[in-house]
Structure formats: C-alpha cells, structure tokens
Amino acid sequence: MIGIAAYGAYIPIYRLSRTDIAAAWKTAPRGGEKSVANFDEDSVTMAVAACRDCLINGNHDQVDSLYMASTTFPYLDKQAAALVAEVLDIPRQASTVDFGDSLRAGTTALINAVASVKSGIAHRILVTIADGRLGAPKSDFEQLMGYGAAAFEIADCDVVAEIVATASHHDEFTDTWRQGDDHFIKSGEDRFVTNEGYLRNVKQAATEMMNRLGLSPADIYKLVLYTPDFRSHVGVARQLGFDPKSQLQDTLIENVGNIGSASVPLMLVGALEDAEPDQLILVVSYGDGCDTLVLKTNKDIKKFSPLRGLKGHLVSKMQLRSYVDYLAFHKLLPIEPMRRSPPISSLPARWRAQRSLLSLYGCRCRNCNTIQFPIQRICHICRAKDDFDEVPLSNLRGKIFTFTKDNMAPSGDLPTVMTVLELENGCRFFCQMTDRDPDTVDLGMEVELTFRKLFDYAGYTNYYWKCRPVR
C-alpha cells in the first residue's frame, strides 16, 4: 500500500487584516485576513518549518528523496530542495528535486513521489510545498495572496491514507503569470480566465476521475478543490453534484489567503486532520491543466497527528502592527539603508561550518559531558582535544538566560532582540529572537528554535537559526 505516512503544515504567525489594506488605498475590503511572512521568512524557511511539523517521529534518517515545490523559490539557478535536506539532516545519499513554475507544482511533486515509490526507486519520500506570491499594491491580488507551506511523507508502509489513484492533464492556458523580472502576479480578464481556464479544466478533471473509479459525489467525504478567488470553487462544486457546506474542504481564503502551489496541499492537511477511517478524499489542483488524486484513509488515520498541524497554526497568530510593516517586510517600500557597515559573509567559511550553521549540531565532550555550540575541537571546560560526539540541537526548547534590545542593528524589524538561551540539555546558545513582541520578552521565557534568513549579502542569502516564543 502506497500513501501518506505523515503530514505537516506551517503558516507564519503574522496576519494582516484586509480592512487595513483597503483603508490604505481607500478601496473596498474583501473581509477576513491573510497570513504574512515575517521579514526573515521565505519559501525555504517555511518548507523547513512544515517538514519539522511532519517529521515528529524522527524519520529524517529514513528519507530516500526530498522533493520541494514552489513558484517562489529564493534562487533561479540554485536548488532549494538540497538546502532544505541539509537543514533537516536528511541522509546525503537522498536525491533532491525542485518542482516549480506552476500552481499545481505541489500535487505534481506528490504524484511523482507516488510513482517513484511504486516503482521501487524509493521507499520514503518527503514532499514539501511552500509559497508566498505578491500582488501589486492596491490590487485585488494584494488582498488575496497569503503565505504558507505543507509537507507529506509518501511511503510504502505505515501509511494513514492510501493514494488510490492519480491523474493529470495539461492545458496551455494563460491565466496568471510572472516573467523573470516581474515582482507581482499578472492575470488575464477575470471572467475569461475563470470560465475558460479554471472551471473547464476542474470539471473535466473531477468528472473523469470519478467516472474512472465508478464514484458518485455521495461517496466522497471531502472535495479538496483549488480556488483562484473567494467564491468560484463553490459554483463548480455545485455543478459537480457536491454539497458545498458539508463536502467542500475549507479553502483557507478567508483567514490565510491564496497560497499558490501550497493551497491545495494545505487544504489536504486540513482534510486529513478531521478524517475518520475508510473515507475518500478527492483532490483537484489547477494550473496549466489539472492534477487529480483520490485518497482513502485507513484505521491508522487517528494514530498520527503533526506537531501543530493546520489547526494549531491557524489559532497561533499575531496581528501585524500596520500595513506599512507589510510593505517594509517585503521590500515594497524604500526605507533608509542601515548606517552600520553591512555584514560580511564568506562562502568558504559558511561551507566549513554548515554542519553547525544549517543542521545545527553542537558537540558533547566525552570526558566531562559538557555540551557547547558551535562545534569546537577543544572543550572549554576540561580542555580535552578532539574527543567529542556531535549532538543535534534544533528540536530543543530553551529559556532566555539573558537578552538585549538593539535599535541600531541591521534588521527588518527593530528593535533587534539578541538572546543567550539555556537549552534543555544545558547548552548555551546565542541568537536573534523573531516572531516576538519586544515588550513581552523577559528572562526565563520559554522559546523554541526556528530556521530563518539572517541577512542577504553579495546576492545570496545567509540562513541561520533564531529563537521565538513557543507557539
């Protein structure tokens, strides 16, 4: 049996009210709110967070391949999946693949993972999907687009939902697009792209799959259906014979937004969280055609739950202070450059230390059991040389031992809160704090570690670990 063995989600903690966006431009609000990535988040950091939410059973060392899908990769000419695999400490022999350039890139990655497992090439593939597209200021897309990520383990054993069937069809239809130098989403005329692109393709994909398996709408527990806007999915669900109130999975448009290639995967996480054994889920994603999947849950569906999952991330949120912060976070508003000298980065130095910087390994002295970070050849307590074992730190929580607030530091969100943590294993760890209210930071506050952007230099991004209050 091939299917989903584990799943996870991630939604940034910040939300921005659509009323605040509309008020800035004196336009009509669409209601609700959308998720907003912090200034130090991108598709890679969100993908890492979703994978960590999924890999609660510590299966990272069993992963044969890691697939990442997005339409907003941080690099055009550098693989993101390899970076995510390094951060998660996936075995070096695992293959890594990026899927992009389409709204259905996430489901395409899932279907390819199923095919690879079915062929015997791999036994356990980690698939992560992360996206955060920008709409031009004052446009409808600005209110619509959100940020988020999902992750799934596709395996040939210990599954909680079998993937019964998959199908795809392509369609050369231009509805939304970005070219290489475009910052914002572009689109054709609404009625044309909805009727001739979205509705035509989705109805064809869903109808053909149900006919192929001999299913009727009454056999389906949940319809996980991509939507390009606030309401088109309801009409197509009715035309297909589904009850929108009971069978249509929440699209997250109202409280998160349209998350591009991660929209359908995040909706699937929501459907799995609420599912009971022996229920069918029909998944239809859209973009240059359609991908269709049918899943059937089994008796083990209630035995697995992600660390926080979709539900946990939906209730864990903070309101962004203002629309101006949103513009500044995503470099849509020119601001005064830093007055201090820019940070200096060395590619060779980063490469030498990436076991500590990316995978976040410290070392435990075999002589006195002292744990220290970063990895040091000489123990600072007993002076033993080259006598240590590497220990992972990223999944540990800690408490703030001491901290300071810096209003002059180069940061996208001042004041920069610099902390010294005491982790659960006694290791002291120095890092920035993110996703925080600076007025509530205090000694002894419980925190957890999160992978983020540190700074950009010379055209590439330096990633590192920060702490945040426990969500």
C-alpha positions in Angstrom: 0.0 0.0 0.0 1.4 3.4 -1.0 0.2 6.6 0.6 0.7 9.3 3.1 2.5 8.2 6.2 2.8 11.6 7.9 1.9 15.2 7.1 2.5 18.7 8.5 1.8 22.3 7.9 3.2 25.8 8.5 1.5 29.2 8.5 3.5 32.3 9.5 2.4 33.8 12.8 1.6 37.3 11.4 -1.8 38.2 10.0 -2.9 41.3 8.2 -6.5 42.5 8.1 -7.8 43.1 4.6 -9.6 46.1 6.1 -6.2 47.6 6.9 -5.1 47.0 3.3 -8.2 48.6 1.9 -8.1 51.6 4.2 -4.6 52.4 3.0 -5.8 52.7 -0.6 -9.5 53.7 0.1 -10.8 50.7 -1.7 -13.3 48.0 -0.8 -12.2 45.4 1.7 -12.8 41.7 0.9 -13.2 40.7 4.5 -11.1 38.5 6.8 -7.3 38.5 6.9 -4.3 37.0 5.3 -1.1 35.4 6.5 2.1 37.4 6.1 5.6 36.1 6.1 8.0 37.9 8.6 10.9 39.8 7.1 13.2 36.8 7.7 11.0 34.2 6.1 10.8 32.8 2.5 9.8 29.6 0.8 12.8 27.7 2.1 12.3 28.6 5.8 8.6 27.9 5.5 9.3 24.5 3.8 11.7 23.6 6.7 9.1 24.5 9.2 6.4 22.4 7.5 8.8 19.4 7.3 9.7 19.7 11.0 5.9 19.7 11.8 5.6 16.5 9.7 8.8 14.6 10.9 7.7 14.2 14.6 8.5 10.5 14.5 12.2 11.2 13.8 12.1 9.6 10.4 14.5 12.0 8.7 17.2 9.4 8.5 14.9 7.1 6.6 14.1 9.6 3.8 15.2 8.4 0.3 14.3 11.6 -1.5 13.2 15.1 -0.8 11.0 17.0 -3.3 10.3 20.7 -2.9 7.6 22.6 -4.9 7.1 26.3 -5.1 6.5 29.2 -7.5 8.6 31.5 -5.3 12.0 29.8 -4.9 14.6 32.2 -3.5 17.1 31.3 -6.3 16.5 30.9 -10.1 19.7 29.0 -10.5 20.2 27.0 -7.3 18.3 24.1 -5.9 16.2 24.7 -2.8 15.5 21.1 -2.0 19.2 20.4 -1.3 19.3 23.3 1.2 16.1 22.0 2.9 17.6 18.5 3.0 20.8 19.8 4.6 18.9 21.7 7.3 16.8 18.7 8.1 19.8 16.4 8.2 18.4 14.1 5.5 21.0 11.4 4.5 23.4 12.7 1.9 22.6 9.8 -0.4 19.0 11.0 -0.7 18.1 12.6 -4.1 16.7 16.1 -4.1 14.4 17.6 -6.7 12.7 21.0 -7.2 9.3 21.3 -8.8 8.2 24.8 -9.9 6.6 27.1 -12.5 3.0 26.0 -12.0 0.3 26.4 -9.4 -0.1 22.6 -9.4 3.6 22.0 -8.8 2.8 20.7 -5.3 0.4 18.0 -6.4 2.8 17.2 -9.4 5.5 16.6 -6.8 3.2 14.3 -4.8 2.2 12.3 -7.9 5.9 11.9 -8.9 6.7 10.7 -5.4 3.9 8.1 -5.6 5.3 6.9 -8.9 8.8 6.7 -7.5 7.7 4.7 -4.5 5.5 2.4 -6.6 8.4 1.7 -9.0 10.7 0.7 -6.1 13.2 3.6 -6.7 12.4 4.9 -3.2 10.5 3.7 -0.1 10.0 7.0 1.7 9.9 10.4 0.0 9.5 13.7 1.8 7.5 16.2 -0.2 7.3 19.9 0.9 5.4 22.7 -0.8 5.8 26.4 0.2 4.7 29.6 -1.5 4.1 33.3 -1.0 3.2 35.3 -4.1 2.9 39.1 -4.1 0.0 41.1 -5.6 0.7 44.6 -6.7 -0.2 47.3 -4.1 -3.9 48.4 -4.4 -4.8 45.3 -6.5 -7.3 42.6 -5.6 -4.3 40.1 -5.6 -2.7 42.1 -2.7 -5.7 41.3 -0.5 -6.0 37.7 -1.8 -2.4 36.3 -1.6 -1.1 34.6 1.6 1.9 32.6 2.8 2.2 29.0 4.0 3.6 25.5 3.5 2.8 21.8 3.8 4.7 18.6 3.9 4.0 14.9 3.4 5.8 11.6 3.7 5.0 9.3 0.8 5.8 5.8 1.8 5.1 2.1 1.0 4.4 1.2 4.7 2.8 2.6 7.8 0.5 4.8 5.8 -2.5 6.6 7.3 -4.1 7.3 3.9 -3.7 5.2 0.8 -3.4 7.0 -2.6 -5.9 5.1 -4.6 -5.5 6.8 -8.0 -3.8 9.8 -9.6 -4.3 11.5 -13.0 -3.1 14.6 -14.8 -3.9 16.6 -17.9 -2.2 19.6 -19.3 -3.7 22.7 -20.9 -1.8 25.6 -22.4 -3.9 28.4 -20.9 -2.5 31.7 -19.7 -4.4 33.0 -16.7 -1.9 34.1 -14.0 1.8 34.5 -14.7 5.1 36.2 -13.8 8.1 36.6 -16.1 11.7 36.6 -14.9 11.8 40.2 -13.9 8.2 40.5 -12.6 7.7 41.2 -8.9 3.9 40.8 -8.9 1.3 38.4 -10.2 -0.3 39.3 -13.5 -3.6 38.0 -14.8 -6.0 38.0 -17.8 -9.5 39.2 -17.6 -11.4 37.7 -14.7 -14.4 36.1 -16.4 -12.3 34.7 -19.2 -9.7 33.0 -17.1 -12.3 31.7 -14.6 -14.7 30.2 -17.2 -12.4 29.0 -19.9 -9.4 28.2 -17.7 -10.4 27.2 -14.2 -14.0 25.9 -14.5 -13.5 24.0 -17.7 -10.3 22.2 -16.5 -11.5 21.4 -13.0 -14.9 20.0 -14.0 -13.1 17.8 -16.6 -10.6 16.5 -14.1 -13.0 15.7 -11.3 -15.6 14.1 -13.7 -13.1 11.9 -15.4 -11.6 10.6 -12.1 -15.0 9.8 -10.6 -16.1 8.0 -13.8 -12.8 6.1 -13.9 -13.3 4.8 -10.3 -17.1 4.5 -10.5 -17.7 7.0 -7.8 -20.5 9.5 -7.2 -20.3 12.7 -5.2 -22.1 10.9 -2.3 -19.1 8.5 -2.0 -16.7 11.4 -1.3 -16.0 12.6 2.3 -14.2 15.8 1.2 -13.6 17.6 -2.0 -10.2 19.4 -1.8 -10.5 21.9 -4.6 -8.2 24.8 -5.6 -9.9 28.2 -6.0 -8.4 31.2 -7.7 -10.6 33.6 -5.7 -13.2 33.9 -2.9 -16.1 32.1 -4.5 -15.5 30.3 -7.8 -15.0 26.9 -6.1 -18.5 26.9 -4.6 -20.1 27.1 -8.0 -18.0 24.4 -9.6 -18.7 22.1 -6.6 -22.4 22.5 -7.0 -22.1 21.8 -10.8 -20.3 18.6 -9.9 -23.0 17.5 -7.5 -21.3 18.1 -4.2 -22.8 19.9 -1.2 -20.5 22.9 -0.6 -21.4 23.1 3.1 -20.6 19.6 4.1 -18.3 18.2 1.4 -16.2 21.2 0.3 -12.9 21.5 2.2 -12.2 25.0 3.6 -10.0 26.8 1.1 -8.4 29.0 3.8 -9.1 32.0 1.6 -10.9 34.0 4.4 -8.2 33.6 7.1 -5.0 32.8 5.3 -5.4 33.6 1.6 -4.5 32.0 -1.7 -1.1 30.3 -1.1 -0.4 29.4 -4.7 1.1 25.9 -5.1 0.7 25.3 -1.4 -3.0 26.0 -1.3 -4.3 22.5 -2.2 -1.6 20.7 -0.1 -2.6 22.8 3.0 -6.2 22.0 2.4 -5.4 18.3 2.2 -3.7 18.6 5.6 -6.9 20.1 6.9 -9.0 17.2 5.4 -6.7 14.6 6.9 -6.8 16.2 10.4 -10.6 15.8 10.5 -10.9 12.5 8.6 -12.2 9.2 10.0 -11.1 5.7 8.8 -12.4 4.5 5.4 -13.2 7.9 4.0 -12.5 9.0 0.5 -10.9 12.4 -0.3 -10.9 13.8 -3.9 -8.1 16.3 -4.6 -8.2 18.6 -7.6 -5.5 21.1 -8.2 -5.3 23.6 -11.1 -2.6 25.3 -13.1 -1.7 24.7 -16.7 -4.2 21.9 -16.5 -5.1 19.7 -13.5 -3.8 17.1 -11.2 -6.3 14.8 -9.5 -5.8 12.4 -6.6 -8.1 10.1 -4.7 -7.1 9.1 -1.2 -8.7 6.6 1.2 -8.0 6.9 4.9 -7.4 3.7 7.0 -7.7 2.7 10.6 -4.4 4.4 11.5 -5.6 7.9 10.5 -6.2 8.8 14.1 -2.8 7.4 15.3 -0.8 10.2 13.7 -1.0 13.9 14.3 1.5 16.6 13.3 3.3 18.7 15.9 0.9 21.6 15.4 -0.7 20.9 12.0 -3.0 23.3 10.2 -5.3 23.8 13.2 -2.5 24.7 15.5 -1.0 27.2 13.2 -4.4 28.8 12.5 -5.0 29.7 16.1 -1.4 30.7 16.8 -1.2 34.2 15.3 -0.3 37.8 15.9 -1.7 40.8 14.1 0.8 42.8 12.1 1.2 46.2 13.6 0.4 48.1 10.3 0.2 47.9 6.6 3.4 49.8 6.4 5.2 46.9 8.2 3.9 44.6 5.5 5.4 46.8 2.8 8.7 47.1 4.6 9.0 43.3 5.3 8.7 42.5 1.6 10.8 45.4 0.4 7.9 47.1 -1.3 8.7 50.4 0.3 12.0 52.2 0.1 13.5 52.7 3.5 16.7 54.3 4.9 19.6 51.9 4.5 21.5 50.7 7.5 24.1 53.1 8.9 26.4 50.5 10.1 28.7 48.6 7.8 26.9 45.7 6.1 27.6 42.2 7.4 30.4 40.3 5.7 29.9 36.7 4.5 32.4 34.2 3.3 31.2 31.3 1.2 34.2 29.1 2.2 33.6 29.9 5.9 29.9 29.1 5.5 30.7 25.8 3.8 33.2 24.7 6.5 30.7 25.4 9.3 27.4 24.4 7.7 27.1 21.3 9.9 26.6 23.8 12.8 25.0 26.7 10.8 22.4 24.7 8.9 21.8 21.4 10.6 22.5 23.0 14.0 24.8 20.4 15.6 26.8 21.1 18.7 29.2 18.8 20.5 29.3 16.9 23.7 32.7 16.3 25.4 33.2 12.6 26.0 35.4 13.4 29.0 33.2 15.8 31.0 29.8 15.7 29.1 29.8 19.5 28.5 27.7 20.5 25.5 28.8 23.5 23.6 28.0 25.3 20.3 29.4 25.8 17.8 31.4 22.5 17.4 34.8 23.1 19.0 37.9 20.8 18.8 38.9 21.7 22.4 36.5 21.5 25.3 36.3 24.9 27.1 35.8 23.1 30.5 38.3 20.2 30.6 40.5 21.1 27.6 40.1 17.6 26.1 41.0 17.7 22.4 39.1 16.1 19.5 37.2 13.9 22.0 33.6 14.7 21.4 30.3 13.5 19.8 28.1 15.7 17.7 24.6 16.3 19.1 21.6 17.9 17.3 20.1 21.0 18.9 17.3 22.2 16.6 14.5 20.3 18.2 15.3 21.5 21.7 13.5 24.2 23.6 15.2 26.6 26.0 14.8 29.6 28.3 16.1 33.1 27.9 19.2 33.4 30.1 19.9 37.0 29.2 18.9 39.4 26.4 19.3 42.9 24.9 17.4 45.1 22.6 19.3 46.9 19.8 17.6 49.8 17.9 20.6 50.3 15.7 21.2 46.8 14.4 20.7 46.0 10.7 17.3 44.4 10.8 13.9 44.4 9.1 12.1 44.7 12.4 13.6 46.9 15.2 14.4 46.6 17.9 16.6 43.5 17.3 16.3 41.2 20.3 19.5 39.4 20.9 19.3 36.5 23.3 21.5 34.0 25.1 19.5 30.8 25.6 20.0 27.9 28.0 18.7 24.9 26.1 17.2 21.8 27.6 20.5 19.9 27.5 22.4 22.7 29.2 24.0 24.2 26.1 24.2 28.0 25.9 23.1 29.4 22.5 23.4 32.9 21.2 20.9 34.1 18.6 18.4 36.6 17.5 14.7 36.4 18.5 11.9 36.6 15.9 8.1 36.5 15.9 8.1 38.3 19.2 6.5 41.3 20.9 9.6 43.1 22.2 7.6 44.5 25.1 6.9 41.0 26.5 10.4 39.5 26.2 11.7 38.6 29.7 14.2 36.4 31.5 13.2 32.8 31.7 10.8 33.0 28.8 10.4 29.6 27.1 11.5 29.6 23.5 11.9 27.2 20.6 14.3 27.3 17.6 13.3 28.2 14.1 15.2 28.4 10.8 15.3 31.8 9.2 17.0 34.2 6.9 19.8 36.1 8.7 20.9 38.6 6.0 21.5 39.0 2.3 25.0 39.7 1.1 26.6 39.7 -2.3 23.5 38.4 -4.0 22.9 35.3 -1.8 21.1 34.6 1.4 22.6 33.6 4.7 20.3 31.3 6.7 20.7 30.5 10.3 18.7 29.6 13.4 16.8 32.1 15.6 14.5 31.6 18.6 10.9 32.6 19.0 8.4 32.3 21.9 6.8 28.9 21.8 3.8 29.0 19.5 
